[in-house]
Amino acid sequence: MRGKREQAPERLRRLPSFANVIIAVCIGVSLFITLAAVWEYHRLDTVMPAGALTALLGLWGGELLIVAARQVLGSNAVGRSRRTAGGNGDGGPAESPGI
């Protein structure tokens, strides 16, 4: 007999989450923009100006922030810290055992 929770079919367990897909798309677009800019300056045989380099570094810094936010928000760090501090994990006061 199965438990309360039904097991998800194999094909559904293998699907990546929406956030992971969006992060992958953002990284792909950033890579395309970076390669296109570097290739164009190389093709024209000109030095890349500081403004363009700053924009590219800012773009990749934003991507790094997205990945870091995903790691922080996707973890259960908040729930763990509440449980270890004596709470019951839902933000309410800790229940005391009945006497």
VODO-758166 format. One record per residue: residue number from 0; residue in three letters; x, y, z of N, C-alpha, C in turn. Coordinates in nm, 2 decimals, padded with zeros to 4 digits, always signed. Atoms other than C-alpha are relative to their C-alpha. Example, Ala and Ser with C-alpha at 12.3 -4.5 7.8 and 13.67 -1.06 7.14 Angstrom:
// VODO-758166
<rec num="0" residuo="Ala" n_xx="+00.09" n_yy="-00.12" n_zz="+00.00" ca_xx="+01.23" ca_yy="-00.45" ca_zz="+00.78" c_xx="+00.09" c_yy="+00.12" c_zz="+00.00"/>
<rec num="1" residuo="Ser" n_xx="-00.09" n_yy="-00.11" n_zz="+00.00" ca_xx="+01.37" ca_yy="-00.11" ca_zz="+00.71" c_xx="-00.08" c_yy="+00.11" c_zz="+00.08"/>
//
This chain:
// VODO-758166
<rec num="0" residuo="Met" n_xx="+00.08" n_yy="-00.12" n_zz="+00.00" ca_xx="+00.00" ca_yy="+00.00" ca_zz="+00.00" c_xx="+00.09" c_yy="+00.12" c_zz="+00.00"/>
<rec num="1" residuo="Arg" n_xx="-00.08" n_yy="-00.12" n_zz="+00.01" ca_xx="+00.13" ca_yy="+00.34" ca_zz="-00.09" c_xx="-00.04" c_yy="+00.10" c_zz="+00.12"/>
<rec num="2" residuo="Gly" n_xx="+00.02" n_yy="-00.10" n_zz="-00.11" ca_xx="+00.17" ca_yy="+00.63" ca_zz="+00.17" c_xx="-00.10" c_yy="+00.11" c_zz="-00.05"/>
<rec num="3" residuo="Lys" n_xx="+00.09" n_yy="-00.11" n_zz="+00.03" ca_xx="-00.03" ca_yy="+00.95" ca_zz="+00.17" c_xx="+00.04" c_yy="+00.07" c_zz="-00.13"/>
<rec num="4" residuo="Arg" n_xx="-00.05" n_yy="-00.07" n_zz="+00.12" ca_xx="+00.19" ca_yy="+01.11" ca_zz="-00.10" c_xx="+00.02" c_yy="-00.10" c_zz="-00.11"/>
<rec num="5" residuo="Glu" n_xx="-00.03" n_yy="+00.09" n_zz="+00.12" ca_xx="+00.18" ca_yy="+00.96" ca_zz="-00.45" c_xx="+00.13" c_yy="+00.04" c_zz="-00.06"/>
<rec num="6" residuo="Gln" n_xx="-00.13" n_yy="-00.02" n_zz="+00.07" ca_xx="+00.51" ca_yy="+00.93" ca_zz="-00.63" c_xx="-00.03" c_yy="+00.06" c_zz="-00.13"/>
<rec num="7" residuo="Ala" n_xx="+00.02" n_yy="-00.06" n_zz="+00.13" ca_xx="+00.54" ca_yy="+01.16" ca_zz="-00.93" c_xx="+00.06" c_yy="-00.09" c_zz="-00.10"/>
<rec num="8" residuo="Pro" n_xx="-00.06" n_yy="+00.08" n_zz="+00.11" ca_xx="+00.60" ca_yy="+00.99" ca_zz="-01.26" c_xx="+00.14" c_yy="+00.04" c_zz="-00.03"/>
<rec num="9" residuo="Glu" n_xx="-00.15" n_yy="-00.02" n_zz="+00.03" ca_xx="+00.96" ca_yy="+00.96" ca_zz="-01.38" c_xx="+00.02" c_yy="+00.12" c_zz="-00.08"/>
<rec num="10" residuo="Arg" n_xx="-00.02" n_yy="-00.11" n_zz="+00.09" ca_xx="+00.92" ca_yy="+01.22" ca_zz="-01.65" c_xx="-00.02" c_yy="+00.13" c_zz="+00.07"/>
<rec num="11" residuo="Leu" n_xx="+00.02" n_yy="-00.13" n_zz="-00.07" ca_xx="+00.80" ca_yy="+01.49" ca_zz="-01.41" c_xx="+00.11" c_yy="+00.02" c_zz="+00.10"/>
<rec num="12" residuo="Arg" n_xx="-00.11" n_yy="-00.02" n_zz="-00.09" ca_xx="+01.08" ca_yy="+01.43" ca_zz="-01.16" c_xx="+00.12" c_yy="+00.05" c_zz="-00.07"/>
<rec num="13" residuo="Arg" n_xx="-00.12" n_yy="-00.04" n_zz="+00.07" ca_xx="+01.34" ca_yy="+01.49" ca_zz="-01.43" c_xx="-00.01" c_yy="+00.14" c_zz="-00.06"/>
<rec num="14" residuo="Leu" n_xx="+00.02" n_yy="-00.13" n_zz="+00.06" ca_xx="+01.20" ca_yy="+01.83" ca_zz="-01.54" c_xx="+00.07" c_yy="+00.10" c_zz="+00.09"/>
<rec num="15" residuo="Pro" n_xx="-00.06" n_yy="-00.10" n_zz="-00.08" ca_xx="+01.41" ca_yy="+02.13" ca_zz="-01.42" c_xx="-00.11" c_yy="+00.10" c_zz="+00.05"/>
<rec num="16" residuo="Ser" n_xx="+00.09" n_yy="-00.10" n_zz="-00.06" ca_xx="+01.24" ca_yy="+02.40" ca_zz="-01.21" c_xx="+00.00" c_yy="+00.12" c_zz="-00.10"/>
<rec num="17" residuo="Phe" n_xx="+00.01" n_yy="-00.12" n_zz="+00.08" ca_xx="+01.12" ca_yy="+02.72" ca_zz="-01.37" c_xx="+00.11" c_yy="+00.10" c_zz="+00.02"/>
<rec num="18" residuo="Ala" n_xx="-00.11" n_yy="-00.10" n_zz="-00.03" ca_xx="+01.38" ca_yy="+02.93" ca_zz="-01.19" c_xx="+00.13" c_yy="-00.05" c_zz="-00.07"/>
<rec num="19" residuo="Asn" n_xx="-00.12" n_yy="+00.05" n_zz="+00.06" ca_xx="+01.66" ca_yy="+02.70" ca_zz="-01.32" c_xx="+00.00" c_yy="+00.03" c_zz="-00.15"/>
<rec num="20" residuo="Val" n_xx="+00.01" n_yy="-00.03" n_zz="+00.15" ca_xx="+01.54" ca_yy="+02.74" ca_zz="-01.68" c_xx="+00.02" c_yy="+00.14" c_zz="-00.03"/>
<rec num="21" residuo="Ile" n_xx="-00.01" n_yy="-00.15" n_zz="+00.02" ca_xx="+01.51" ca_yy="+03.12" ca_zz="-01.65" c_xx="+00.15" c_yy="+00.04" c_zz="+00.02"/>
<rec num="22" residuo="Ile" n_xx="-00.14" n_yy="-00.03" n_zz="-00.02" ca_xx="+01.87" ca_yy="+03.13" ca_zz="-01.51" c_xx="+00.08" c_yy="-00.04" c_zz="-00.12"/>
<rec num="23" residuo="Ala" n_xx="-00.08" n_yy="+00.05" n_zz="+00.11" ca_xx="+02.00" ca_yy="+02.92" ca_zz="-01.79" c_xx="-00.03" c_yy="+00.09" c_zz="-00.13"/>
<rec num="24" residuo="Val" n_xx="+00.03" n_yy="-00.09" n_zz="+00.11" ca_xx="+01.82" ca_yy="+03.14" ca_zz="-02.05" c_xx="+00.08" c_yy="+00.13" c_zz="+00.02"/>
<rec num="25" residuo="Cys" n_xx="-00.07" n_yy="-00.13" n_zz="-00.02" ca_xx="+01.96" ca_yy="+03.46" ca_zz="-01.89" c_xx="+00.15" c_yy="-00.02" c_zz="-00.02"/>
<rec num="26" residuo="Ile" n_xx="-00.14" n_yy="+00.02" n_zz="+00.02" ca_xx="+02.31" ca_yy="+03.31" ca_zz="-01.89" c_xx="+00.03" c_yy="-00.01" c_zz="-00.15"/>
<rec num="27" residuo="Gly" n_xx="-00.01" n_yy="+00.02" n_zz="+00.15" ca_xx="+02.27" ca_yy="+03.21" ca_zz="-02.26" c_xx="+00.00" c_yy="+00.13" c_zz="-00.07"/>
<rec num="28" residuo="Val" n_xx="+00.01" n_yy="-00.13" n_zz="+00.07" ca_xx="+02.16" ca_yy="+03.56" ca_zz="-02.36" c_xx="+00.12" c_yy="+00.09" c_zz="+00.04"/>
<rec num="29" residuo="Ser" n_xx="-00.12" n_yy="-00.08" n_zz="-00.04" ca_xx="+02.44" ca_yy="+03.72" ca_zz="-02.16" c_xx="+00.12" c_yy="-00.05" c_zz="-00.08"/>
<rec num="30" residuo="Leu" n_xx="-00.11" n_yy="+00.05" n_zz="+00.08" ca_xx="+02.69" ca_yy="+03.49" ca_zz="-02.33" c_xx="+00.00" c_yy="+00.05" c_zz="-00.14"/>
<rec num="31" residuo="Phe" n_xx="+00.02" n_yy="-00.05" n_zz="+00.14" ca_xx="+02.55" ca_yy="+03.58" ca_zz="-02.67" c_xx="+00.04" c_yy="+00.15" c_zz="-00.02"/>
<rec num="32" residuo="Ile" n_xx="-00.03" n_yy="-00.14" n_zz="+00.01" ca_xx="+02.57" ca_yy="+03.95" ca_zz="-02.60" c_xx="+00.15" c_yy="+00.03" c_zz="+00.02"/>
<rec num="33" residuo="Thr" n_xx="-00.14" n_yy="-00.02" n_zz="-00.02" ca_xx="+02.92" ca_yy="+03.93" ca_zz="-02.47" c_xx="+00.08" c_yy="-00.05" c_zz="-00.12"/>
<rec num="34" residuo="Leu" n_xx="-00.08" n_yy="+00.05" n_zz="+00.11" ca_xx="+03.05" ca_yy="+03.72" ca_zz="-02.76" c_xx="-00.03" c_yy="+00.09" c_zz="-00.12"/>
<rec num="35" residuo="Ala" n_xx="+00.03" n_yy="-00.09" n_zz="+00.11" ca_xx="+02.87" ca_yy="+03.95" ca_zz="-03.01" c_xx="+00.08" c_yy="+00.13" c_zz="+00.01"/>
<rec num="36" residuo="Ala" n_xx="-00.07" n_yy="-00.12" n_zz="-00.02" ca_xx="+03.03" ca_yy="+04.26" ca_zz="-02.86" c_xx="+00.15" c_yy="-00.02" c_zz="-00.02"/>
<rec num="37" residuo="Val" n_xx="-00.15" n_yy="+00.03" n_zz="+00.02" ca_xx="+03.38" ca_yy="+04.11" ca_zz="-02.84" c_xx="+00.03" c_yy="-00.03" c_zz="-00.14"/>
<rec num="38" residuo="Trp" n_xx="-00.03" n_yy="+00.03" n_zz="+00.14" ca_xx="+03.36" ca_yy="+03.98" ca_zz="-03.19" c_xx="-00.01" c_yy="+00.12" c_zz="-00.09"/>
<rec num="39" residuo="Glu" n_xx="+00.01" n_yy="-00.12" n_zz="+00.08" ca_xx="+03.24" ca_yy="+04.31" ca_zz="-03.33" c_xx="+00.12" c_yy="+00.09" c_zz="+00.01"/>
<rec num="40" residuo="Tyr" n_xx="-00.12" n_yy="-00.08" n_zz="-00.02" ca_xx="+03.53" ca_yy="+04.50" ca_zz="-03.17" c_xx="+00.12" c_yy="-00.06" c_zz="-00.06"/>
<rec num="41" residuo="His" n_xx="-00.11" n_yy="+00.07" n_zz="+00.06" ca_xx="+03.77" ca_yy="+04.23" ca_zz="-03.29" c_xx="-00.01" c_yy="+00.02" c_zz="-00.15"/>
<rec num="42" residuo="Arg" n_xx="+00.02" n_yy="+00.00" n_zz="+00.14" ca_xx="+03.63" ca_yy="+04.24" ca_zz="-03.64" c_xx="+00.04" c_yy="+00.14" c_zz="-00.06"/>
<rec num="43" residuo="Leu" n_xx="-00.03" n_yy="-00.13" n_zz="+00.04" ca_xx="+03.66" ca_yy="+04.62" ca_zz="-03.66" c_xx="+00.14" c_yy="+00.04" c_zz="+00.04"/>
<rec num="44" residuo="Asp" n_xx="-00.14" n_yy="-00.02" n_zz="-00.04" ca_xx="+04.01" ca_yy="+04.60" ca_zz="-03.51" c_xx="+00.02" c_yy="+00.13" c_zz="+00.08"/>
<rec num="45" residuo="Thr" n_xx="-00.01" n_yy="-00.11" n_zz="-00.09" ca_xx="+03.94" ca_yy="+04.86" ca_zz="-03.25" c_xx="+00.00" c_yy="-00.04" c_zz="+00.14"/>
<rec num="46" residuo="Val" n_xx="-00.01" n_yy="+00.03" n_zz="-00.14" ca_xx="+04.00" ca_yy="+04.88" ca_zz="-02.88" c_xx="-00.14" c_yy="+00.02" c_zz="+00.06"/>
<rec num="47" residuo="Met" n_xx="+00.13" n_yy="-00.01" n_zz="-00.06" ca_xx="+03.69" ca_yy="+04.81" ca_zz="-02.67" c_xx="+00.01" c_yy="+00.12" c_zz="+00.11"/>
<rec num="48" residuo="Pro" n_xx="-00.01" n_yy="-00.11" n_zz="-00.09" ca_xx="+03.61" ca_yy="+05.13" ca_zz="-02.48" c_xx="-00.04" c_yy="-00.04" c_zz="+00.14"/>
<rec num="49" residuo="Ala" n_xx="+00.03" n_yy="+00.04" n_zz="-00.14" ca_xx="+03.58" ca_yy="+05.13" ca_zz="-02.10" c_xx="-00.15" c_yy="-00.01" c_zz="+00.03"/>
<rec num="50" residuo="Gly" n_xx="+00.14" n_yy="+00.00" n_zz="-00.03" ca_xx="+03.21" ca_yy="+05.20" ca_zz="-02.11" c_xx="-00.06" c_yy="-00.14" c_zz="-00.05"/>
<rec num="51" residuo="Ala" n_xx="+00.05" n_yy="+00.13" n_zz="+00.05" ca_xx="+03.14" ca_yy="+04.88" ca_zz="-02.32" c_xx="+00.05" c_yy="-00.11" c_zz="+00.10"/>
<rec num="52" residuo="Leu" n_xx="-00.05" n_yy="+00.11" n_zz="-00.09" ca_xx="+03.36" ca_yy="+04.67" ca_zz="-02.09" c_xx="-00.07" c_yy="+00.01" c_zz="+00.13"/>
<rec num="53" residuo="Thr" n_xx="+00.07" n_yy="-00.02" n_zz="-00.13" ca_xx="+03.19" ca_yy="+04.82" ca_zz="-01.78" c_xx="-00.14" c_yy="-00.06" c_zz="-00.01"/>
<rec num="54" residuo="Ala" n_xx="+00.14" n_yy="+00.06" n_zz="+00.02" ca_xx="+02.85" ca_yy="+04.73" ca_zz="-01.93" c_xx="+00.00" c_yy="-00.15" c_zz="+00.00"/>
<rec num="55" residuo="Leu" n_xx="-00.01" n_yy="+00.15" n_zz="+00.00" ca_xx="+02.96" ca_yy="+04.37" ca_zz="-02.00" c_xx="+00.02" c_yy="-00.05" c_zz="+00.14"/>
<rec num="56" residuo="Leu" n_xx="-00.03" n_yy="+00.05" n_zz="-00.14" ca_xx="+03.10" ca_yy="+04.33" ca_zz="-01.65" c_xx="-00.12" c_yy="+00.02" c_zz="+00.09"/>
<rec num="57" residuo="Gly" n_xx="+00.12" n_yy="-00.02" n_zz="-00.08" ca_xx="+02.78" ca_yy="+04.48" ca_zz="-01.50" c_xx="-00.10" c_yy="-00.10" c_zz="-00.04"/>
<rec num="58" residuo="Leu" n_xx="+00.10" n_yy="+00.11" n_zz="+00.05" ca_xx="+02.57" ca_yy="+04.23" ca_zz="-01.71" c_xx="+00.04" c_yy="-00.13" c_zz="+00.07"/>
<rec num="59" residuo="Trp" n_xx="-00.04" n_yy="+00.12" n_zz="-00.06" ca_xx="+02.77" ca_yy="+03.94" ca_zz="-01.57" c_xx="-00.01" c_yy="+00.01" c_zz="+00.15"/>
<rec num="60" residuo="Gly" n_xx="+00.02" n_yy="-00.01" n_zz="-00.14" ca_xx="+02.76" ca_yy="+04.08" ca_zz="-01.22" c_xx="-00.15" c_yy="-00.01" c_zz="+00.04"/>
<rec num="61" residuo="Gly" n_xx="+00.14" n_yy="+00.02" n_zz="-00.02" ca_xx="+02.38" ca_yy="+04.09" ca_zz="-01.25" c_xx="-00.04" c_yy="-00.14" c_zz="+00.00"/>
<rec num="62" residuo="Glu" n_xx="+00.02" n_yy="+00.14" n_zz="+00.01" ca_xx="+02.38" ca_yy="+03.73" ca_zz="-01.36" c_xx="+00.05" c_yy="-00.07" c_zz="+00.13"/>
<rec num="63" residuo="Leu" n_xx="-00.05" n_yy="+00.06" n_zz="-00.12" ca_xx="+02.59" ca_yy="+03.64" ca_zz="-01.06" c_xx="-00.09" c_yy="+00.03" c_zz="+00.12"/>
<rec num="64" residuo="Leu" n_xx="+00.10" n_yy="-00.03" n_zz="-00.10" ca_xx="+02.34" ca_yy="+03.82" ca_zz="-00.83" c_xx="-00.12" c_yy="-00.09" c_zz="-00.01"/>
<rec num="65" residuo="Ile" n_xx="+00.12" n_yy="+00.09" n_zz="+00.02" ca_xx="+02.05" ca_yy="+03.62" ca_zz="-00.98" c_xx="+00.03" c_yy="-00.14" c_zz="+00.05"/>
<rec num="66" residuo="Val" n_xx="-00.03" n_yy="+00.14" n_zz="-00.05" ca_xx="+02.23" ca_yy="+03.29" ca_zz="-00.92" c_xx="+00.02" c_yy="+00.00" c_zz="+00.15"/>
<rec num="67" residuo="Ala" n_xx="-00.01" n_yy="+00.00" n_zz="-00.14" ca_xx="+02.32" ca_yy="+03.39" ca_zz="-00.57" c_xx="-00.13" c_yy="+00.01" c_zz="+00.07"/>
<rec num="68" residuo="Ala" n_xx="+00.13" n_yy="-00.01" n_zz="-00.06" ca_xx="+01.97" ca_yy="+03.50" ca_zz="-00.49" c_xx="-00.08" c_yy="-00.13" c_zz="-00.01"/>
<rec num="69" residuo="Arg" n_xx="+00.07" n_yy="+00.13" n_zz="+00.02" ca_xx="+01.84" ca_yy="+03.17" ca_zz="-00.63" c_xx="+00.05" c_yy="-00.10" c_zz="+00.11"/>
<rec num="70" residuo="Gln" n_xx="-00.05" n_yy="+00.09" n_zz="-00.10" ca_xx="+02.07" ca_yy="+02.98" ca_zz="-00.40" c_xx="-00.05" c_yy="+00.04" c_zz="+00.14"/>
<rec num="71" residuo="Val" n_xx="+00.05" n_yy="-00.05" n_zz="-00.14" ca_xx="+01.97" ca_yy="+03.19" ca_zz="-00.09" c_xx="-00.15" c_yy="-00.03" c_zz="+00.01"/>
<rec num="72" residuo="Leu" n_xx="+00.14" n_yy="+00.01" n_zz="-00.01" ca_xx="+01.60" ca_yy="+03.19" ca_zz="-00.16" c_xx="-00.05" c_yy="-00.14" c_zz="-00.02"/>
<rec num="73" residuo="Gly" n_xx="+00.04" n_yy="+00.14" n_zz="+00.03" ca_xx="+01.59" ca_yy="+02.83" ca_zz="-00.28" c_xx="+00.04" c_yy="-00.09" c_zz="+00.12"/>
<rec num="74" residuo="Ser" n_xx="-00.04" n_yy="+00.08" n_zz="-00.11" ca_xx="+01.75" ca_yy="+02.70" ca_zz="+00.04" c_xx="-00.10" c_yy="+00.01" c_zz="+00.11"/>
<rec num="75" residuo="Asn" n_xx="+00.09" n_yy="+00.00" n_zz="-00.12" ca_xx="+01.57" ca_yy="+02.63" ca_zz="+00.37" c_xx="+00.07" c_yy="+00.06" c_zz="+00.12"/>
<rec num="76" residuo="Ala" n_xx="-00.08" n_yy="-00.06" n_zz="-00.11" ca_xx="+01.81" ca_yy="+02.85" ca_zz="+00.57" c_xx="-00.08" c_yy="+00.07" c_zz="+00.10"/>
<rec num="77" residuo="Val" n_xx="+00.08" n_yy="-00.08" n_zz="-00.09" ca_xx="+01.54" ca_yy="+03.06" ca_zz="+00.72" c_xx="-00.08" c_yy="-00.10" c_zz="+00.10"/>
<rec num="78" residuo="Gly" n_xx="+00.08" n_yy="+00.10" n_zz="-00.08" ca_xx="+01.33" ca_yy="+02.76" ca_zz="+00.84" c_xx="+00.10" c_yy="-00.08" c_zz="+00.10"/>
<rec num="79" residuo="Arg" n_xx="-00.09" n_yy="+00.07" n_zz="-00.09" ca_xx="+01.64" ca_yy="+02.58" ca_zz="+00.98" c_xx="+00.04" c_yy="+00.09" c_zz="+00.12"/>
<rec num="80" residuo="Ser" n_xx="-00.04" n_yy="-00.09" n_zz="-00.11" ca_xx="+01.75" ca_yy="+02.89" ca_zz="+01.18" c_xx="-00.11" c_yy="+00.02" c_zz="+00.10"/>
<rec num="81" residuo="Arg" n_xx="+00.11" n_yy="-00.01" n_zz="-00.10" ca_xx="+01.41" ca_yy="+02.92" ca_zz="+01.34" c_xx="-00.01" c_yy="-00.13" c_zz="+00.08"/>
<rec num="82" residuo="Arg" n_xx="+00.01" n_yy="+00.13" n_zz="-00.07" ca_xx="+01.40" ca_yy="+02.55" ca_zz="+01.43" c_xx="+00.11" c_yy="-00.01" c_zz="+00.10"/>
<rec num="83" residuo="Thr" n_xx="-00.12" n_yy="+00.02" n_zz="-00.10" ca_xx="+01.75" ca_yy="+02.56" ca_zz="+01.59" c_xx="-00.01" c_yy="+00.10" c_zz="+00.11"/>
<rec num="84" residuo="Ala" n_xx="+00.01" n_yy="-00.10" n_zz="-00.11" ca_xx="+01.66" ca_yy="+02.87" ca_zz="+01.79" c_xx="-00.11" c_yy="-00.03" c_zz="+00.10"/>
<rec num="85" residuo="Gly" n_xx="+00.10" n_yy="+00.05" n_zz="-00.10" ca_xx="+01.39" ca_yy="+02.68" ca_zz="+01.97" c_xx="-00.15" c_yy="+00.02" c_zz="-00.05"/>
<rec num="86" residuo="Gly" n_xx="+00.14" n_yy="-00.01" n_zz="+00.05" ca_xx="+01.09" ca_yy="+02.77" ca_zz="+01.75" c_xx="-00.05" c_yy="-00.12" c_zz="-00.07"/>
<rec num="87" residuo="Asn" n_xx="+00.05" n_yy="+00.12" n_zz="+00.06" ca_xx="+00.87" ca_yy="+02.53" ca_zz="+01.57" c_xx="+00.01" c_yy="+00.00" c_zz="-00.15"/>
<rec num="88" residuo="Gly" n_xx="-00.02" n_yy="+00.00" n_zz="+00.14" ca_xx="+00.97" ca_yy="+02.64" ca_zz="+01.22" c_xx="-00.10" c_yy="+00.08" c_zz="-00.08"/>
<rec num="89" residuo="Asp" n_xx="+00.10" n_yy="-00.07" n_zz="+00.07" ca_xx="+00.66" ca_yy="+02.83" ca_zz="+01.13" c_xx="-00.01" c_yy="+00.15" c_zz="+00.04"/>
<rec num="90" residuo="Gly" n_xx="-00.01" n_yy="-00.14" n_zz="-00.04" ca_xx="+00.76" ca_yy="+03.16" ca_zz="+01.28" c_xx="-00.07" c_yy="+00.03" c_zz="+00.13"/>
<rec num="91" residuo="Gly" n_xx="+00.07" n_yy="-00.03" n_zz="-00.13" ca_xx="+00.54" ca_yy="+03.13" ca_zz="+01.59" c_xx="+00.08" c_yy="-00.04" c_zz="+00.12"/>
<rec num="92" residuo="Pro" n_xx="-00.08" n_yy="+00.03" n_zz="-00.12" ca_xx="+00.65" ca_yy="+03.08" ca_zz="+01.95" c_xx="+00.01" c_yy="-00.15" c_zz="+00.01"/>
<rec num="93" residuo="Ala" n_xx="-00.03" n_yy="+00.14" n_zz="-00.02" ca_xx="+00.79" ca_yy="+02.75" ca_zz="+02.05" c_xx="-00.10" c_yy="-00.06" c_zz="+00.10"/>
<rec num="94" residuo="Glu" n_xx="+00.10" n_yy="+00.06" n_zz="-00.09" ca_xx="+00.54" ca_yy="+02.51" ca_zz="+02.21" c_xx="+00.07" c_yy="-00.07" c_zz="+00.11"/>
<rec num="95" residuo="Ser" n_xx="-00.06" n_yy="+00.06" n_zz="-00.12" ca_xx="+00.62" ca_yy="+02.40" ca_zz="+02.56" c_xx="-00.07" c_yy="-00.13" c_zz="+00.02"/>
<rec num="96" residuo="Pro" n_xx="+00.06" n_yy="+00.13" n_zz="-00.02" ca_xx="+00.56" ca_yy="+02.04" ca_zz="+02.66" c_xx="-00.11" c_yy="+00.02" c_zz="+00.11"/>
<rec num="97" residuo="Gly" n_xx="+00.10" n_yy="-00.01" n_zz="-00.11" ca_xx="+00.24" ca_yy="+01.99" ca_zz="+02.87" c_xx="+00.05" c_yy="-00.06" c_zz="+00.13"/>
<rec num="98" residuo="Ile" n_xx="-00.04" n_yy="+00.04" n_zz="-00.13" ca_xx="+00.29" ca_yy="+01.95" ca_zz="+03.24" c_xx="-00.12" c_yy="-00.08" c_zz="+00.06"/>
//
